[in-house]
Amino acid sequence: MIQNREVWLDKAREVLDIEIAALSLQRDSLGEAFAEAVGSILALEGRLVVVGMGKSGIIARKIAATFASTGTPAFFVHAAEAQHGDLGMITSHDAVLALSHSGETDEVCGLLPTIKRLGATLIGITGKPDSTLGQHADITLAVPVTKEACPMNLAPTASTTAALALGDALAVVVLKQRGFKEEDFARVHPAGSLGRKLMRIVDVMHAGDELPLVNISASLREAIVSMSSHRLGITGIQEDGRLMGCLSDGDLRRLLESGTIDLDVKANTLMHHNPVTIEADHLASEAVRMMEEYKVTVLFVVDHGDVPVGIVHMHDLLKAGVA
């Protein structure tokens, strides 16, 4: 059995070597056609429609999902379903990215006349640039893979890996050219762990009437009222709209333990100066890091002029699944 395992591992390495070689060949084949495809996608007034059949259809679906999640409106259309009504989803403002390694897939090639008649830009991804798909596409991207990892050289393996990587390369170049940022990614990934990781402070903070603030001239009594009514365990102290300090429920406990408390004393004489703050466009995960670093459970959110615009509590971050 140990001997068999070594054989299996050797075969697995051989498969990976073949696919690595396919990716290297794909990289070396990039040229003007790739740049034209990027420019065409960037100039789209409509959407990118990705079409495929069989194994190429599976790759096409993933490419469409990658584009859609990185700022380019895109969707997958099954080549067979397209011939039974789904082709109606394609307009003259769209571009069609069609995948067929042979370039002769009946279901894909059967769509070419209609796509041409609509006036949609046709980008072909094929292993045979001189095929029907390659010849009729406005832009042809070659997948120059001739050896599959399959020992019979039949099952699409290295070729589909190369096509998938080519689609990823297109999507990533396009997103970089668009200036697609983390906040844009978060906007199209609102659910799941990815959305939580990219959630911003502005998405979880308390703002407006929920923001506990008193003026620099407020008494301790007024600060306690503000703290109690907002139930965040803290109140900010501001002067001329700028955050000057804060007073927490921990400060109140220490005052009570001291045995001397004057409710009419100015709150600013007891406040913490220069409280820990964060800006609204920062990631919520950064707030967690700061709370851990400074050993606090609340951060005031300020703009560039130290004007308080919100407040975020560790409970908010826990509820949102960030912490």
N, C-alpha and C positions, 0 to 999 in steps of 0.2 A: 504493500500500500504506500509506503514511503517513497519507493521508486516511482510509482504512478504519480504521486504528488509533484515530484520534480519534473516529470514530463509535462504535467498540466501547467506548472509555473513557466516552463520554457516556452510552451505554446502561447500562453498569455502574453509573455514578453514579446514574442514574435508578432502577435496581433497588434500590440501597442507600437512596436517599431514600424509596422506597415502604416499604421494610421498617423504616426508622427511624420513619416516620410511624405504622406499625402498632404499633410498640413504645410510642410516645408515647401512642397511643390506648388501648393495653392498660393502661398506667400510670394514665391518668386514669379508667379504668373500675373500678379496685379499690374495694371497699367492704365492707359487712358480711358478704357471702357469703364473701369471702376470709378474714376473721377467723374465721368459723365453721368453715371448712375447716381452718385451722391448729389451732383448738381441738380439732376432731374427731381429727386425726392425733396430736396430743399425748396425747389421752386413750385412744388405742388399747391394748387388751389383746393384740391379735393383730398382724397384719402389714398393710402397705399393698400391695394388689394393683392393679397398673396395667394397664389393658386398652386395646387399640387394634387397628386394622386398617389395612393399607395405609400411606400416609405418616404418618397419625396413630399407627399402631402403632410406627413407627420412633421417633417422638418419645416415645411412651409408654415404650418400652424404655430410652431415655436417662434419662427422668425417674425411672424405677424404680432405675436404676443410681446416680443422684445421691443419692436418698434412702438407699439401702443403704450407700453409702460415707460417709454423714454421720450415722449413728447411728439411722436409722429402719429396722427390718426391712422390706424391700420386695422384690417381684419382679414381673416382667412376665409376663402371660399373653396369648398371641395369641388374639384374639376367636374366630377360626374353630376353633382347637384346643380352646378352652374348651367348645365345643358337642359335642366328641367325647371328653370325659373329664377335661380339665384343670380344669373347673369344680369338680371334687372337691377341689382344693387350697384353695378358699375356705371359711372357716368364719364362724360368727356373730360371732366376736370380731374379724374383719377389717374393713377399709374398702376399698371398690373405687373407684379413680380411673379413670373411663372417659372416653376421648377420642374424639370424632367431631365434625368441624367442622359437618357437616350436621345432626347429631343424629338421623339416620335410617339410619345404616349398619346393614344387616340383621343382620350378625354380632354387632354390639354390642347392638342393641336386642333381639335374640333372647335375650340373657342376663338382661335386666332382671327377668322374672318369677321366675327362680330366685334371683337375688341378693336380691330382695325377700322371697322365701319363707325364705331362710336368715337373714334379719335383719341382714345386713351393711350398714353405712353406705355409701350410694352418693353419690359426688361426681362430678358431670359437668363436663367441660370441652368446651364447644361454642360454635360461632359463632351458633347459633340457640336462644336460651333457651326459645322456645315450641315447640321440637321435641319428639319423643317422649322423647329422653334428657333434655332440659331439664325437661320436665314431671314425669318420674318420679324424678329425682334428689332425694336429701334435701337436697343443697347443689348449686347450679348456678353455675359460674364461666363467665362469658361471655367469648368472644374476639370483640370487636366489629369484626373486620376484614372489610371488604367489597371491597377492591381488592387483588388479587394482583399480584405483580411480573410474572407471566406476561402477555404482551400480549393473550392471548385471555381472560384472567381465569379460567383453568381450572386450571392446575397449582398445587397447594398450595405456596405460597412464603412470602408475608408472613404468612399465617394459621398456618403451622406454626412460623415463627420466633416469633410472638407466643405460641403455645401452649407452646413450649419455654421461653421466658423466664418465662412464668407458672408453669411447673413448677419452674424454678430459684428463683423468688421464694418459692414455698411451702417448698421444701426448706431454703433458707437461713434463712428466718424460724424454721422449726421447729428447726434445729440451734442457732441462737442462743438460743432459748428453753430448749432442753435443756442449755445450757452446754457444748456439744460443743467440746473443746479439741484442740490439736495432738497431744497424746499419744493421744487417742481416735482421731484420724485415722490416726496411725501404726499403731495396733493393727489397723485394718481394711485397711491398705495395706502389708502386710509385705514385699512384693516390689517390684522395680522401683526406679527412681530416686526416686520419691516416698517410698517406704518408707525408703529409705536417708537421704534428707534429714531425715526426721522421727524417725530412730532416736535413742534416748536413751542417755546414758552407761551406765545400768544394764544395757542390752542388750549392751554390748561390754566391760565392765570385768572384771578379775580380782578375785575376792573369796574370803573364807574362807581356806583353807590356801594359796591362790595369792598371798596378799598378803604381800610381804616386809617384815617389821617386826622390830625389836629394841628392847629396853628402853633407857632413857636411861643405864643403868649398864653397858651392853654394851661389850666391848672392840672394837678395830678388827678383830681376828681373827674375832669372832662376827659382826660386820657383813659381812665378806667372805664368810663361810660362807652367810649369809642371801642375799646378793646372787648368789652363784654357784648356789645351789640353786634359786632362782626364775627365773634367767635373764632378768631384765627390765632389767638394767644399773643397778639402784638398790635401796636399802633405806631404809625409813622408820625414824625414831627417835622413840619415843613415851614419854610420861611420864603415868602415871595415866590411860591410855587415850587421851590427846590427842596428836596429831601435833605434834612439836616441831621436827623438822628432817629432813634426808635426806642420804645419802652416795651418790654415783654412781661408776660405773666411771671416769668422767673424773677424779674426785678421786683415785682410786687411781693412775691413770697419772701424774698430776702428782706424787704422793708418790714413786713409783718414780723418776721423772726427777730428783727433788731429791737422791736418793742416801741419804736418811735415812728409815727407816721403822721404827716400833716397833709391833709387832702387839698389844702389851698396853696401848697407850694407849687412853683412853676415846674411843669413837667420837664422842661429843657434842662433843669439843673440836675436831673436824675438820669437823663437819657444817655444811650450809647451813641457816640459820635461816629460818623462814617460807617453806617451799617453795610453789610454785604449786599451787593446789588447785581442784577443781570439785565441785559437788554432783551426786548420782546422777540427779536428775530433769531435768538440763539436756540440751539436744540434743547429740548427738555432734558435729555440725558446729561447735558452739561450742568444743569441745575442740580441734578443728583450728585454729580462729582463735587460741586462747590459746597453743597450741604455737608457731604462727608468730610471734605477738607477742613471746613471752618466749624464743624460740629454744631450746625444750626438746623432748624426744621422749616424755616421760612426765609424767603428772599423777596425783597422789594424789586419790582421791575421798573426800570427808568429809561427815559430816552437819552439822547446824546447830551442834553443839558441838565441831567440829574433831576428832571421833573418826573415824579412818580406816576406811572401809568397803569400799574397793576401790582399784584402780589401773588406769589405761588407758594403753596404749602406742600410739605412732603406727602400729606394725605392725598392731595390732588394728583401727585405723580404716581403714588401707589394705585390709586383708583384707575388711572389711565394705563396702568401696566408698564410704565416706564421704569420705575424703581424696582 
